[in-house]
């Protein structure tokens, strides 16, 4: 699989039923078209964009990108330029029209604005090998986390977490929000004014064999560490901090392609939201 295809895979496999922040999703996030005769259009496959958030989202113009974008065609587009109210959805139909033999891949992407911002993408391909299928079926997860329930202002604190997945290379980032006295949706998106610290994209301090395997393909476990010191002036009376974690796969280092790393279900940590996407800690003076 070439470097371009790796980049397309990393951009597409953000989350199961790929989602941005508060719940704008595209389903499926990966669409395989199987084999087709040269120049013969396949049956149309449908991509569905859903707004599962609580406010309207406006979609830009959908585009096909990638080295083999010309091997795919949009037969119906009911999403481009639309504004989706909360709970609404729209569909795009795509056909595979191969112009050359071999592996062909592209992405369909659409920009979002309004309650959500960023780019939503689905990966399109004419086949998948076992290694790629493993990456698709088991997206990266946070397998462990060391996050103290309480830290003291002015004292350095380490946040340590492990990301387990099938790509050889990952980068990760933790973002911190000052949520003292803020409504319960604090830290809902990266761009909030409450964001006061972030690690930037980190490379793993250690990588080793993981514990999961799919058809002989074993995961890798990547350990990350971020040390931060709560500002004693900002937290002179203490406060509540919310943490969110993000990751990016090999070849994609632009923040616009960052994906939410969901730490739900980990023991020994305190969750800020019911979905398990945000964690909290208390800062004492």
Secondary structure, DSSP 8 states (H G I E B T S, - for coil): --HHHHHHHHHH-SSTT-EETTTEEEE-SEEE-----TT-----EEEEEEE-SSS-EEE---EEESTTGGGEEEEEES-TT-EE-TT-EEEEEEEE--SSSS--EEEEEEEEEESS-EEEEEEEES---HHHHHHHHS--EEEEEE--SEEETTSEEEEEEEEEESSS-EEEEEEEEE-TT--TTTTSSTT-TTEEEE--SEE-SEEEEEEEEETTEEEEEEEEEEEEE--TTTTTT-EEEEEEEEEEETT--SGGG-EEE--TT-TT--BSSTTS--EEEEEE-
